[in-house]
């Protein structure tokens, strides 16, 4: 996922926003998270003063440059489109938007500047709302404001097809259900057929309805409800906590895989056969935890690729991803 090469300061949602120097300053200039975290470079100021280039060409080049800088913002919106997102995203996205706002003003692009003002105001409201998750009306306001950016500068702000958000939710729901003891593949298929294909429906599901729809026992249905509730709570942990969990679980996955390989070599022994089954189950559970985090972060293609690979190749791809993510926080 996109991010920053440095770690931003902690976000204090209760801190007062800085006041503008004059009424002519845009609402977005009041949004300041108070740190030195910022874009590493501005867009070339020479573009703003180029008089011998077609305005359409200049705007197109600007859009291409902006697209490179706006990757963290698109990652944030991709997650927010699929589900409520962690407020730590604001620390990553705000400096990029603020930088682009200055560049848009310098290049005399009032439509883009106005759209950025509107989006910035929605982020400011998200900060003032407090809490750890952007949800409810605040989330809807951010989503609505973002549509203005897509309209004005689609080169930089267009998100992947909406189906990718649905794919991510489907992957998460599938992984959550597979973690519940007693839920068979046939039961999952029946739950899908009954409409349990999104996080919203998973969170709202009742045990009696699940039991009737999938033909599972009330006990198993209650486990699904409990698991869904626990997973919903986990979304408040924050990206830094999830990053640590991903690194830890990946290391555990490597250890379990190596132990499974050793047990496979000793399969003729009854004790080693029992150990092999135990390790295989633990390995599968660890992989599901990894896939859930990857899906939450929008790495849908990676999760889909893993399904086609040998376990060793799965591990290699996951470890490479974890290493790349760690490098982004340095």
C-alpha distance (Angstrom), angle and dihedral (degrees) to the residues before:
residue distance angle dihedral
X1 . . .
X2 3.75 . .
X3 3.74 120.8 .
X4 3.78 146.4 133.9
X5 3.79 130.5 -63.1
X6 3.78 89.9 -131.4
X7 3.79 134.7 46.0
X8 3.82 112.8 -104.3
X9 3.81 122.7 -137.2
X10 3.78 119.5 -91.6
X11 3.78 114.4 -80.6
X12 3.80 116.0 -119.1
X13 3.81 107.3 -164.5
X14 3.81 91.0 -171.8
X15 3.79 95.4 55.6
X16 3.84 113.7 109.3
X17 3.75 116.7 -108.9
X18 3.79 118.6 -114.4
X19 3.80 112.5 -100.9
X20 3.82 120.5 -122.1
X21 3.80 118.8 -109.9
X22 3.79 92.8 -127.8
X23 3.77 142.0 3.8
X24 3.78 90.0 -104.0
X25 3.79 92.8 67.3
X26 3.80 113.7 100.6
X27 3.84 118.9 -108.8
X28 3.77 90.0 -113.7
X29 3.80 93.8 63.3
X30 3.82 87.5 69.1
X31 3.80 89.8 63.9
X32 3.79 105.5 93.2
X33 3.78 122.6 149.9
X34 3.77 88.5 -161.3
X35 3.79 102.2 -120.2
X36 3.77 139.8 108.8
X37 3.79 91.1 -115.7
X38 3.79 106.9 123.2
X39 3.75 145.4 137.7
X40 3.78 111.6 -61.6
X41 3.81 90.9 -133.9
X42 3.79 140.5 14.0
X43 3.75 125.5 -131.0
X44 3.85 112.5 -88.4
X45 3.81 105.1 -78.3
X46 3.79 88.9 -154.2
X47 3.80 89.3 74.2
X48 3.75 90.1 66.4
X49 3.80 92.6 58.3
X50 3.79 98.7 40.7
X51 3.80 106.5 123.1
X52 3.80 100.9 169.5
X53 3.78 96.7 58.5
X54 3.78 124.7 85.5
X55 3.83 109.3 -100.5
X56 3.79 89.9 -130.4
X57 3.81 91.1 55.5
X58 3.79 91.4 48.7
X59 3.80 91.5 50.2
X60 3.81 90.6 47.9
X61 3.80 91.9 51.6
X62 3.77 89.9 46.5
X63 3.80 89.4 52.9
X64 3.80 91.8 51.5
X65 3.80 91.9 50.4
X66 3.79 91.7 45.3
X67 3.80 91.3 51.8
X68 3.80 90.3 61.8
X69 3.80 92.6 51.6
X70 3.79 96.1 42.8
X71 3.81 97.8 59.9
X72 3.85 92.5 105.4
X73 3.80 89.7 51.6
X74 3.81 92.2 50.7
X75 3.82 90.0 47.9
X76 3.79 89.3 52.1
X77 3.80 93.4 48.5
X78 3.78 91.9 45.9
X79 3.80 89.2 58.1
X80 3.80 93.7 41.4
X81 3.80 90.6 51.7
X82 3.79 90.8 55.3
X83 3.80 98.7 40.6
X84 3.82 144.4 -23.2
X85 3.82 108.9 -58.3
X86 3.78 135.1 -143.2
X87 3.83 115.5 -96.9
X88 3.81 90.2 -130.1
X89 3.82 85.2 81.9
X90 3.82 87.8 72.4
X91 3.80 90.6 65.4
X92 3.79 89.5 55.4
X93 3.81 99.6 42.5
X94 3.80 104.2 38.1
X95 3.84 97.5 70.5
X96 3.80 91.6 48.4
X97 3.81 91.8 51.3
X98 3.80 91.7 44.7
X99 3.80 90.9 52.4
X100 3.80 92.3 48.7
X101 3.82 89.8 49.0
X102 3.80 90.7 57.6
X103 3.79 91.2 47.7
X104 3.80 92.6 48.5
X105 3.78 90.6 52.8
X106 3.81 91.2 47.7
X107 3.81 91.1 52.2
X108 3.80 92.5 47.1
X109 3.80 96.2 -115.6
X110 3.82 100.9 147.9
X111 3.80 95.2 169.6
X112 3.80 91.4 56.8
X113 3.80 91.8 42.7
X114 3.81 90.9 53.0
X115 3.82 91.9 48.0
X116 3.80 89.9 50.0
X117 3.81 89.7 49.5
X118 3.78 90.1 54.6
X119 3.78 93.1 47.1
X120 3.79 90.9 45.7
X121 3.79 90.9 52.2
X122 3.81 89.4 54.1
X123 3.81 90.4 51.9
X124 3.80 89.7 48.9
X125 3.80 89.1 53.2
X126 3.80 89.6 50.0
X127 3.79 89.9 54.7
X128 3.81 93.0 47.7
X129 3.80 90.9 48.9
X130 3.80 89.4 67.9
X131 3.77 124.5 -157.0
X132 3.77 129.5 98.8
X133 3.79 99.3 -90.0
X134 3.81 132.7 59.1
X135 3.79 103.8 -136.1
X136 3.80 145.2 131.9
X137 3.80 118.9 24.6
X138 3.80 92.1 -12.4
X139 3.80 90.0 57.9
X140 3.81 91.4 47.5
X141 3.81 90.4 51.5
X142 3.80 92.2 52.9
X143 3.81 91.3 48.1
X144 3.81 91.3 49.2
X145 3.80 93.1 48.6
X146 3.79 91.1 49.9
X147 3.80 91.8 59.4
X148 3.80 87.1 66.4
X149 3.80 90.5 58.0
X150 3.79 91.8 49.3
X151 3.80 90.3 51.5
X152 3.81 94.9 49.2
X153 3.82 100.0 39.0
X154 3.83 109.8 14.9
X155 3.83 92.1 165.2
X156 3.79 90.2 68.5
X157 3.78 104.6 29.5
X158 3.81 110.0 32.9
X159 3.80 110.0 119.3
X160 3.80 125.9 -145.5
X161 3.77 115.9 -87.3
X162 3.79 113.9 -60.3
X163 3.78 88.1 -116.5
X164 3.82 88.7 74.7
X165 3.80 89.2 64.3
X166 3.78 90.1 50.4
X167 3.80 89.9 47.3
X168 3.78 90.4 53.2
X169 3.79 92.6 51.3
X170 3.79 91.1 46.8
X171 3.81 90.6 51.8
X172 3.80 91.6 49.5
X173 3.81 93.8 46.8
X174 3.80 90.2 48.3
X175 3.82 92.7 49.9
X176 3.81 92.7 46.5
X177 3.81 92.1 50.9
X178 3.81 91.8 47.9
X179 3.80 89.4 56.3
X180 3.81 91.7 61.6
X181 3.81 114.1 92.9
X182 3.79 112.6 -122.6
X183 3.81 96.9 24.6
X184 3.79 107.8 123.6
X185 3.79 128.4 -162.7
X186 3.80 88.7 -107.7
X187 3.81 90.6 54.1
X188 3.81 90.8 50.2
X189 3.80 90.5 52.0
X190 3.81 90.4 51.7
X191 3.80 91.4 48.3
X192 3.80 89.9 51.9
X193 3.79 89.4 49.7
X194 3.79 89.1 52.9
X195 3.82 90.5 55.5
X196 3.81 102.4 -96.2
X197 3.81 94.2 139.3
X198 3.81 103.7 116.9
X199 3.79 137.2 56.0
X200 3.79 90.2 -117.1
X201 3.80 92.8 59.0
X202 3.81 90.9 42.0
X203 3.81 92.0 54.3
X204 3.82 92.2 46.5
X205 3.81 96.1 46.2
X206 3.81 120.1 119.1
X207 3.78 124.0 -147.4
X208 3.78 95.3 -122.2
X209 3.81 92.2 52.2
X210 3.81 92.8 48.1
X211 3.77 91.3 48.6
X212 3.81 92.4 52.1
X213 3.81 95.3 42.7
X214 3.81 97.7 48.2
X215 3.78 101.1 28.7
X216 3.80 91.6 -121.2
X217 3.77 128.6 139.4
X218 3.79 120.8 -90.2
X219 3.79 88.6 -115.7
X220 3.80 93.3 57.5
X221 3.81 91.0 44.1
X222 3.80 89.8 53.6
X223 3.80 89.2 51.6
X224 3.81 89.1 55.5
X225 3.80 91.5 51.1
X226 3.81 91.2 48.1
X227 3.79 91.6 47.9
X228 3.80 91.7 49.6
X229 3.81 90.6 50.2
X230 3.81 91.6 49.7
X231 3.78 91.8 48.0
X232 3.81 91.1 50.2
X233 3.80 89.3 54.0
X234 3.80 91.4 49.7
X235 3.81 91.6 62.4
X236 3.83 88.0 73.5
X237 3.80 92.5 63.4
X238 3.79 95.8 91.0
X239 3.78 131.9 -125.0
X240 3.81 95.3 -86.0
X241 3.80 90.9 57.0
X242 3.80 91.2 46.9
X243 3.80 90.3 48.7
X244 3.81 89.9 55.4
X245 3.80 91.2 46.1
X246 3.79 91.0 49.9
X247 3.82 91.6 52.0
X248 3.82 92.3 46.3
X249 3.81 94.6 46.3
X250 3.81 91.5 46.7
X251 3.81 90.5 53.2
X252 3.82 89.2 47.9
X253 3.79 89.4 49.1
X254 3.80 90.7 55.1
X255 3.81 90.9 49.8
X256 3.81 93.0 48.1
X257 3.79 91.8 47.7
X258 3.80 91.8 52.3
X259 3.80 90.3 48.3
X260 3.80 90.1 49.1
X261 3.81 90.6 51.6
X262 3.80 90.7 52.0
X263 3.80 91.2 48.6
X264 3.81 90.0 50.2
X265 3.78 90.8 56.9
X266 3.83 88.6 54.0
X267 3.81 96.3 42.4
X268 3.84 94.9 128.2
X269 3.77 90.6 70.5
X270 3.83 112.1 84.3
X271 3.80 93.2 -140.6
X272 3.79 92.2 51.0
X273 3.81 89.7 48.0
X274 3.79 90.3 57.3
X275 3.79 90.7 46.5
X276 3.78 90.0 49.7
X277 3.82 92.0 55.9
X278 3.79 91.0 48.1
X279 3.81 93.5 49.2
X280 3.80 92.2 45.1
X281 3.81 90.2 55.4
X282 3.80 92.2 47.2
X283 3.80 90.2 47.9
X284 3.81 91.6 51.2
X285 3.81 91.4 50.2
X286 3.80 91.8 49.8
X287 3.80 90.7 50.1
X288 3.80 90.9 52.2
X289 3.81 90.5 53.4
X290 3.80 90.0 51.5
X291 3.81 92.4 47.9
X292 3.81 91.9 50.8
X293 3.81 91.8 54.5
X294 3.79 91.7 45.3
X295 3.80 90.7 50.3
X296 3.81 92.2 47.6
X297 3.80 88.5 53.7
X298 3.78 91.9 52.1
X299 3.82 97.8 -107.0
X300 3.80 90.1 137.7
X301 3.79 95.9 145.4
X302 3.79 91.6 51.7
X303 3.81 92.5 51.7
X304 3.79 89.9 49.0
X305 3.81 91.3 49.2
X306 3.81 92.1 51.3
X307 3.78 91.3 62.4
X308 3.81 90.5 64.4
X309 3.81 98.2 48.1
X310 3.77 136.4 84.4
X311 3.78 113.2 -103.6
X312 3.79 92.7 -105.0
X313 3.80 90.5 53.4
X314 3.81 90.3 46.5
X315 3.78 89.0 55.7
X316 3.78 93.7 47.7
X317 3.80 92.2 53.1
X318 3.82 93.0 45.6
X319 3.81 92.3 47.7
X320 3.80 90.8 49.7
X321 3.80 90.3 50.8
X322 3.83 92.1 49.3
X323 3.80 90.6 49.3
X324 3.81 91.6 51.0
X325 3.80 91.3 48.4
X326 3.79 91.5 50.6
X327 3.81 90.4 51.7
X328 3.80 90.6 56.7
X329 3.80 92.0 61.4
X330 3.81 96.5 52.7
